[in-house]
Amino acid sequence: MKDKLIIIIKNMVLDFIFFISILSAKFFHFFRTERKKSILLIRTDLIGDFILFSPMINYIKELYPDYNIMIIVQDVVRGIV
């Protein structure tokens, strides 16, 4: 029961962060002279899965060099990023 509640709360927080990022992108668009495209990567898994995924980040950077890449991860993974 407690684990399910924690998962629900984490999902709500991630949804809120995603919502705020969309709102801020729309709001600050008016203040920028040049709009830079962005890619948002959301990884809610743990260290091992992120380590296996990390080469993909460099590949995405090579495919889209002019894009701003943002990554949302759990606190445990933050040191690796």
C-alpha positions as CSV (number, residue, x, y, z in Angstrom):
1,M,0.0,0.0,0.0
2,K,2.8,2.4,1.0
3,D,4.8,1.6,-2.2
4,K,1.8,2.2,-4.4
5,L,1.2,5.6,-2.7
6,I,4.8,6.6,-3.3
7,I,4.6,5.6,-7.0
8,I,1.4,7.6,-7.3
9,I,3.0,10.7,-5.7
10,K,6.1,10.4,-7.9
11,N,4.0,10.2,-11.0
12,M,2.0,13.2,-9.9
13,V,5.2,15.2,-9.3
14,L,6.6,14.2,-12.7
15,D,3.2,15.2,-14.4
16,F,3.4,18.5,-12.5
17,I,7.0,19.2,-13.7
18,F,6.0,18.4,-17.2
19,F,3.0,20.7,-17.0
20,I,5.1,23.5,-15.6
21,S,7.8,23.1,-18.2
22,I,5.1,23.4,-21.0
23,L,3.7,26.5,-19.4
24,S,7.1,28.1,-18.8
25,A,8.1,27.4,-22.4
26,K,5.0,29.1,-23.7
27,F,5.4,32.0,-21.3
28,F,9.1,32.7,-21.9
29,H,8.7,32.3,-25.7
30,F,7.5,35.9,-25.8
31,F,10.7,37.2,-24.3
32,R,13.2,35.3,-26.5
33,T,14.3,36.8,-29.8
34,E,15.2,33.4,-31.3
35,R,13.4,30.3,-30.4
36,K,15.6,27.2,-29.7
37,K,14.0,23.8,-30.0
38,S,14.1,21.5,-27.1
39,I,14.0,17.8,-26.4
40,L,12.8,16.6,-23.0
41,L,13.8,13.1,-21.9
42,I,12.1,11.6,-18.9
43,R,13.7,8.6,-17.2
44,T,12.0,7.4,-14.0
45,D,14.0,4.2,-13.8
46,L,17.1,3.5,-11.6
47,I,20.9,3.6,-12.1
48,G,21.4,0.4,-14.2
49,D,18.7,1.3,-16.7
50,F,20.0,4.8,-17.0
51,I,23.6,3.6,-17.6
52,L,22.3,1.4,-20.4
53,F,20.4,4.4,-21.8
54,S,23.2,7.0,-21.5
55,P,24.8,6.3,-24.9
56,M,21.5,7.2,-26.5
57,I,21.9,10.7,-25.1
58,N,25.1,11.3,-27.1
59,Y,23.4,9.8,-30.2
60,I,20.5,12.2,-29.8
61,K,22.9,15.1,-29.3
62,E,24.6,14.1,-32.6
63,L,21.3,13.9,-34.4
64,Y,20.0,17.2,-33.1
65,P,23.0,19.4,-32.4
66,D,21.0,22.7,-32.3
67,Y,18.5,21.4,-29.9
68,N,18.5,22.0,-26.1
69,I,18.3,18.6,-24.4
70,M,16.7,18.4,-20.9
71,I,16.6,15.2,-18.8
72,I,14.3,14.5,-15.9
73,V,15.6,11.7,-13.7
74,Q,15.3,10.4,-10.2
75,D,17.5,11.8,-7.4
76,V,19.5,8.6,-7.3
77,V,20.5,9.0,-11.0
78,R,21.2,12.8,-10.8
79,G,24.9,12.4,-10.0
80,I,25.5,10.3,-13.2
81,V,23.9,12.8,-15.5
